[in-house]
Amino acid sequence: MYLSKFVILSNTLELRLRGTYTINTALFYYFALRFPIFKHQLFSLILIGICVIFIIITEFIFQEINIFLSYSQLILALVIIFISLFFSALQDSIEKYLIEYNQFNPFLIVMIEGIFNFVFIFIYGLFNNL
């Protein structure tokens, strides 16, 4: 989805690595918004982290069978996925801050995001065949 050379990559890899989104969001809430993390939440975050590491290890093991994608391309794909999930978590944390502390209208936030997305997709559509 991100780059054409990663078509051989598993379609569900990003969904399986979505646990890093939860970890990133919890860290943003703890450090930026100063929300407390309780013991049961910390325990679940550690379990999610262990599962994500297990997913990455198994992806490398089973990728060895596939000769179409090298390890460097797999690492690049993982980095792209992690960066994407990092910025998604950052966006959600910023939205939570704006809604809860600055009393922003949620519909105004969605409208502004929609305008920016429309502009970006329009520019992308000018240069690429959709």
C-alpha positions in Angstrom: 0.0 0.0 0.0 2.8 2.4 0.8 5.3 1.5 -1.9 4.7 -0.7 -4.9 7.7 -3.0 -4.2 6.0 -4.1 -1.0 3.0 -5.8 -2.7 4.6 -9.2 -1.9 4.4 -8.3 1.8 1.7 -9.7 4.0 -1.6 -7.8 3.7 -2.3 -8.1 7.4 1.1 -7.1 8.7 0.0 -3.5 9.5 -3.1 -4.9 11.3 -1.0 -7.3 13.3 1.4 -4.5 14.4 -1.4 -2.3 15.5 -0.4 -3.0 19.1 2.3 -0.4 18.8 -0.4 2.2 18.2 -1.8 1.3 21.6 1.6 1.6 23.2 2.4 4.9 21.6 -1.0 6.3 22.5 -0.5 5.3 26.2 3.0 6.8 26.2 1.6 10.1 24.8 -1.2 10.2 27.3 1.2 9.5 30.2 4.0 11.9 29.2 2.2 14.7 27.3 -1.3 14.8 28.9 -0.1 13.6 32.4 -2.7 10.8 32.6 -1.8 8.1 35.2 -1.0 4.6 34.0 -2.2 2.0 36.5 -0.7 -1.4 37.2 -3.3 -3.3 35.1 -2.8 -1.0 32.2 1.0 -1.3 32.5 0.7 -5.1 32.5 -1.5 -5.0 29.4 1.0 -2.7 27.6 3.9 -5.1 28.5 1.9 -8.0 27.1 1.1 -6.1 23.9 4.8 -5.2 23.6 5.8 -8.9 24.0 3.2 -9.9 21.4 4.4 -7.3 18.9 8.0 -8.5 19.3 6.8 -12.1 18.8 5.0 -11.0 15.6 8.1 -9.3 14.3 10.3 -12.3 15.0 7.8 -14.7 13.3 7.6 -12.4 10.3 11.4 -12.6 9.9 11.3 -16.4 10.3 8.6 -16.9 7.7 10.0 -14.2 5.4 13.1 -16.4 5.0 11.0 -18.8 3.0 9.9 -16.1 0.7 12.6 -15.3 -1.9 10.8 -12.3 -3.3 11.5 -9.8 -0.5 14.9 -9.3 1.2 15.4 -8.6 4.8 16.3 -5.0 4.2 13.1 -4.4 2.3 11.2 -6.1 5.2 12.9 -3.8 7.7 12.1 -0.8 5.6 8.4 -1.8 5.5 8.4 -2.3 9.2 9.9 1.1 9.8 7.3 2.7 7.5 4.5 0.9 9.3 5.9 2.0 12.7 6.2 5.6 11.6 2.6 5.6 10.3 1.3 4.2 13.5 3.4 6.6 15.6 1.9 9.7 13.8 -1.6 8.2 14.0 -1.2 7.9 17.8 0.2 11.4 17.9 -2.8 12.8 16.0 -5.3 11.1 18.3 -3.4 12.4 21.4 -3.5 15.9 20.0 -7.2 15.6 19.3 -7.9 14.4 22.8 -5.9 17.3 24.2 -7.8 19.8 22.0 -11.2 18.4 22.9 -10.7 17.9 26.7 -8.5 20.8 27.7 -9.1 23.5 25.0 -12.8 22.6 24.6 -12.5 22.5 20.9 -15.6 21.4 18.9 -15.0 17.8 17.7 -16.9 18.6 14.5 -14.6 21.5 13.8 -11.6 19.2 14.1 -13.2 16.7 11.8 -14.0 19.4 9.3 -10.4 20.8 9.3 -9.0 17.3 8.9 -11.4 16.7 6.0 -10.3 19.9 4.2 -6.6 19.0 4.6 -7.2 15.5 3.4 -9.2 16.7 0.4 -6.4 19.1 -0.6 -3.7 16.4 -0.2 -5.7 13.8 -2.2 -6.4 16.4 -4.9 -2.7 17.2 -5.2 -1.8 13.5 -5.2 -4.5 12.8 -7.8 -3.0 15.4 -10.1 0.3 13.7 -10.3 -0.7 10.0 -10.0 -3.4 8.0 -11.7 -5.9 7.0 -9.1 
